[in-house]
Amino acid sequence: MSCCVSNQSVIVTGAASGIGKACATYLLEGGNRVLAVDLRQADLNAAFPAPSPALRTLAADISDTETCAGIVSTSVEVFGRVDGLIHWAGRHSIKTWDELTAEDFDALLRVNVTGSFLIAQAVARRLIAQGEGGAIVLTGSTAVIHAPIGGTAGNGGPAYVTSKAAIGGMVRTLARALGPHNIRVNGVAPGVTETPMISNYAQSSRALQIESSPFGRIGSAEEVAEAGCMLISAASRYVSGEMLIVNGATSFG
């Protein structure tokens, strides 16, 4: 499939694996410039071994305010501008309600919720300064619909589900706040997707997911990534404040 975006400078977080890597690859193949961000430089080097003038990798922790500002500054320094953000980075937790501590909960929210806000905030400030609008995509999850309880099956537990539920509200409030600046904010809520995040799923969980999907399979990272890219494209120029469910109708089975 040809890329729906071209000649854009896009920050992609969580880019070393899974959906983030698929997204960065898709954008690069479409003729875009990508700042690929993840926590460890070694993982980014392994994901993108071939140098390209259209690609810059950066190891960074998005749960820190100054670091997020630095991510944006790097994109401006290398590519001259920022046109959009697709934020896939996040943490998973399968701890059950009675296993979780306050420290566990706060650590997950710091990355999945506060980190999402901080990187969106940093990018929005730059987009406003440029004065040409832009687009931001954050990541939720259909775990908010299914409400898994965690445990040995590998599904997300209460901390993870809560963190992803917060993204829907964040998307809506940021969309209203940034709309006057011609900045669109949307979210993608993937279902279970073939990524390293589900590597610890029990076979019974995988089988149940396949059985409940009308397509009879688990979705690919590429399919979710392409949906995220659509939301920063001109094809979605009047779409803002929405959470796009990408799970092959599994939620409705």
N, C-alpha and C positions, 0 to 999 in steps of 0.2 A: 504494500500500500504506500502511495506517495505521501509525503509529509504535508499536513495541512497548514504548516507555518513555514515561512522562509525569511531569511535575512534578518533574523531577530537575535538579540543578545539575551539569553535566558539563564537564570540561576536554577540549577536542579540540585536539590538536596537528597541525601540518601542514595547517592549516585553510584556507589561502589558495587551494588548488587540488586537483584530483584527488579522491582518496578522502576526504581530510580535509574538503574543502569540501562534498562530498556528504553526509558524516556530520553536519556541523554544521547543514546545511540540513534534513536529515531530522529531527534532534532538535528544531530550532526549530519545524518544522511540527507536531510532535507535542506541543507545549506544554511544552517543557523550557527551561531557562536554560543558555546556552552561553558559556563563555569560550573564544573562538577564538584560538589561538596560532600564530604563524608567525614566520619570521625577519625579514621586512620589513613595516613598517606600511603602506607603499604598496600592497603586494600584498593585504593584508587589506582595505584600503579599497576596492580594485577588486573584490574578491570579495563584499563585503557593503556595497554603497553605501547601502542604506536603514537608517536608525537603528532600533533596537528596544530596549525596556527589558529584553528577555530575552536580549540579546546584548551582550557586551563583547569587543572585539578587543584583542590585546596582542602587540607585537613582542618576541620573546625568543629567546635561544639556550639550548636545553635541555641543552647539554653543560657547563653551568656550575652548580655546586651552589647558590650563592646565588640565581641567577636562577630555578631551579626552585622554591626556597622562596618566592620572590616571586610566581611564577605562582599558587601555592596561596593565598598571602595575598590576592592580588587577587580570586580567586573568593570568598573568605570576606568580603572587604570589600564586594564588589558584590552578591553573592547570599546572603550569610549562611552559606554552607556549601559543602562539596564532597560529591557523592554518587558520582562516578565519574570515571575517566580513560579516554579512548580515544586512544592515542598512535600517530598515523600518521606523524609527522615522521621523516625519514631522508634519507640521501644515497645516490646511485647511483654506481657506478664500473664502467667498461667496460675498464679497463686490464688487460692480460694479465699473466701471472706474470713475464715478463721485462721488462715496462715499469714495474712497481710499485717504488717506493722505500719505505724504512722510514717516511719522512715521510708518504707517500701512505696507507700502511696504517694508521698510527697516527691520522691525521686522520679517516679513515672510521670506525674503531672508536670514536673519541671521540664521534662523533655517534650512530652506530647502536647501539652497545652501552652505553658509559658513559652517554650521554644517556638511553637507555631506562631504565637503572637509576636515575639521579638523579631523573627525573621521577616514576617509580613510588615511589621512596623518599619523596619529598616528599609525594606524595598519601597514601601509606600512613600516614605520621605524623599527618596531619590526620584521616584516617578513624578511626584508633585513638583520637585525642583526642576525637572526636565520640561514640565509643562505640556507633555504630549500624551498623557494617559498611559494606560498599560493594563496588565492583567496579573492577578495573583490566584494561584490554586493551592488549596490546603487539602489534607487527607483525613477523612473520617474512616468509617468502617460500617459494614452491615452488621457487625457484632452488636451495634446499638439496637437493631431490630430483633435479632435472634436472642440477645442477652445470654450468651454462654456463661458458665459459672467457673470456668477454669478447671484445674485438676490434671490428672495424669493423661487424659485424652489429648492434651496439647492445646485446647481451645483457650482463648483469652478469658481472664477472670474479671472480677469487679473493678480493679484499678484500671485495667486496659479499657473496658467498656465505658467506664465513666469518663476517661480522658477523651475517648473518641466522640462521646455524646457532646462534650463541650465544644468540639469543632463546629458543629452545626450552628450553634448560637454565635460563635465567633465570626463565621462566614457571613451571617445575616447582618450583624451589627457593623462589621467593616464594610460590607457592600453599601450600606446606607451612608456611612460616614465618608467613604471615598468616592462614591458616585459623582458628586459635584466636580471632582477633579478628573472625570472620565477614566477612572480606575475601576475595573471590574474585579470582584472577588467571588470565587466559587469554590466548591469542594468536590472531591471524588470520594465516594464510599465504596471501596471494593468489597466483593465477597471473598471467600477463600480463594487464594491465587497461588499458582505454582511459583513460590519463592522460598528462600532459606527460612523465612519466618514459620513455615508450616513443616519444617523438616522433622520436628518432634511430634507431629500429629500421629496418633495411633491409627493403625490401618482401619479400624472400625470407624473412626472419624472421617477418614478419606472416603471410605466406601459410602458412608451416609451422605456426604456432600455430593458425590457423583450420582447417587440414586435420586437425590432431591432436585437435581438440575435437569430442566427440560432438554438441555443439550447433551446430557449424559457424560459430562466431563467437568474438570476443574478449569477455570479460566487461566489464561497465560498472562505473564507480566507484560508482554507486548500489547495485549488487548486493553489492559487497564491504562498503560502508559499513553497509548494513542488517544484514549478518551480524555485524559488530562491535557494533552496537547491541543485537542479540539477546543478546550475551554479558554485557551489563550489566543486562539486564532480569530480571524475576522468572521468566521462562520458563527461565532458566539458573541458577536459585538453588542447584542442587546440582552445578553444573559448575564445576570448578576444576582448574588444572594442565594444561589441554588446548590443543593447537594445532589450530584449525579451518581446514582446507584449503578455500579458496573458488576453484575454478578449473574448474568444470563437468566434473569427472572427466578433465581433460586429462592429469593425471599417470599415469593408468592406461591411456591409449590406446597 
